[in-house]
């Protein structure tokens, strides 16, 4: 079910045209199911990384006793 949701998410608005897994599927239709799993894994990796990176960065800064830089220009 999660695989279907992720695959549909990337099918909207023409994203399937630039997906590497979709390009491979177009060349060899026998890998369609593998491509669907690949899209779900990539989507999960992106979401997981975007959630974990700020947490790990905060821990690193605390350990090194550093401060975040201000973005004021």
Protein Blocks (a to p, Z undefined) as FASTA:
>chain_A
ZZmmmmmmmmgghlmmmgmklmmmmmmmmlmmmmmmmmmmmmmmmmmmmmmmmmmmmmmm
mmnopacddfbZZ
